[in-house]
């Protein structure tokens, strides 16, 4: 704890000549670290969690007939859905079994417009 306090006060300016013996306050430094953490949470962590939640909801809602895109850029139509994988029809009789985590986009609605 003493090391942390020393680190926080390391950059503090020296006291004026008439005020020898007073310790500078650590509150501005603590508030600055708090503000940095808040900004990181608002602009980095929170949006990433929201995106992960949306992707999980998308993967849980997959059903037969949905047209999807894989991480590798393969377009296909879902033929069969199991707990962790999906079977997608790519072209003609070509079918691929892909992990649900490998699906990134549903383009069924975009094609109908």
C-alpha positions as CSV (number, residue, x, y, z in Angstrom):
1,X,0.0,0.0,0.0
2,X,2.9,2.3,0.8
3,X,4.4,1.7,-2.6
4,X,1.1,2.7,-4.3
5,X,0.8,5.9,-2.3
6,X,4.5,6.7,-3.2
7,X,3.7,6.1,-6.9
8,X,0.7,8.3,-6.8
9,X,2.6,11.2,-5.2
10,X,5.7,10.8,-7.3
11,X,4.7,13.3,-9.9
12,X,3.3,15.8,-7.4
13,X,5.0,19.3,-7.4
14,X,7.1,20.3,-4.5
15,X,5.5,22.4,-1.8
16,X,6.3,26.2,-1.8
17,X,9.0,27.4,0.5
18,X,6.7,28.6,3.3
19,X,4.7,25.3,3.5
20,X,7.3,22.7,4.3
21,X,6.0,19.6,5.8
22,X,2.6,19.4,4.1
23,X,1.9,16.4,2.0
24,X,0.3,17.0,-1.4
25,X,-3.2,15.5,-1.9
26,X,-3.6,12.3,-3.9
27,X,-7.2,13.0,-4.8
28,X,-6.5,14.6,-8.2
29,X,-4.5,11.5,-9.3
30,X,-7.1,9.1,-8.0
31,X,-9.9,11.0,-9.8
32,X,-7.9,11.0,-13.0
33,X,-7.4,7.2,-12.9
34,X,-11.1,6.9,-12.2
35,X,-12.0,9.0,-15.2
36,X,-9.7,7.0,-17.4
37,X,-11.3,3.8,-16.3
38,X,-14.8,5.2,-16.8
39,X,-14.0,6.4,-20.4
40,X,-12.5,3.0,-21.2
41,X,-15.6,1.3,-19.9
42,X,-18.0,3.6,-21.9
43,X,-16.2,3.4,-25.2
44,X,-14.6,0.0,-25.2
45,X,-16.0,-2.6,-22.8
46,X,-19.7,-1.7,-22.9
47,X,-20.1,-1.7,-26.8
48,X,-18.1,-5.0,-27.0
49,X,-20.4,-6.7,-24.5
50,X,-23.4,-5.4,-26.4
51,X,-22.1,-6.8,-29.7
52,X,-21.3,-10.2,-28.1
53,X,-24.8,-10.4,-26.7
54,X,-26.4,-9.6,-30.1
55,X,-24.2,-12.2,-31.8
56,X,-25.2,-14.8,-29.1
57,X,-28.9,-14.0,-29.6
58,X,-28.4,-14.3,-33.4
59,X,-26.8,-17.7,-33.1
60,X,-29.4,-19.0,-30.7
61,X,-32.3,-17.9,-33.1
62,X,-30.9,-19.7,-36.1
63,X,-33.5,-21.9,-37.9
64,X,-33.8,-24.0,-41.0
65,X,-34.0,-21.9,-44.2
66,X,-32.0,-18.9,-42.9
67,X,-29.3,-17.6,-45.2
68,X,-26.1,-17.0,-43.4
69,X,-22.4,-16.0,-43.9
70,X,-19.5,-17.7,-42.2
71,X,-16.4,-16.1,-40.7
72,X,-14.6,-17.3,-43.8
73,X,-17.0,-15.6,-46.2
74,X,-18.9,-18.7,-47.3
75,X,-22.6,-18.0,-48.1
76,X,-25.1,-20.7,-47.5
77,X,-28.6,-21.7,-46.4
78,X,-29.2,-23.6,-43.2
79,X,-30.4,-27.1,-43.7
80,X,-30.1,-28.5,-40.2
81,X,-29.5,-26.9,-36.7
82,X,-28.0,-28.8,-33.8
83,X,-26.9,-27.6,-30.4
84,X,-23.4,-26.5,-31.4
85,X,-23.3,-26.9,-35.1
86,X,-25.3,-26.1,-38.3
87,X,-25.4,-27.8,-41.6
88,X,-25.4,-25.3,-44.5
89,X,-26.1,-25.9,-48.1
90,X,-23.5,-24.0,-50.1
91,X,-24.3,-24.9,-53.8
92,X,-26.2,-27.8,-55.4
93,X,-25.5,-30.9,-53.2
94,X,-22.5,-29.3,-51.4
95,X,-23.2,-29.2,-47.6
96,X,-20.8,-28.0,-44.9
97,X,-21.1,-28.6,-41.1
98,X,-20.0,-25.4,-39.4
99,X,-19.8,-24.5,-35.7
100,X,-22.4,-21.9,-34.7
101,X,-19.6,-19.6,-33.5
102,X,-18.4,-19.4,-37.2
103,X,-21.6,-17.7,-38.4
104,X,-21.5,-13.9,-38.4
105,X,-24.4,-12.6,-40.5
106,X,-27.9,-13.4,-41.6
107,X,-28.6,-12.1,-45.0
108,X,-32.2,-13.5,-45.5
109,X,-33.9,-10.2,-45.0
110,X,-31.4,-8.1,-47.0
111,X,-32.0,-10.3,-50.1
112,X,-35.8,-9.8,-50.0
113,X,-35.7,-6.0,-50.2
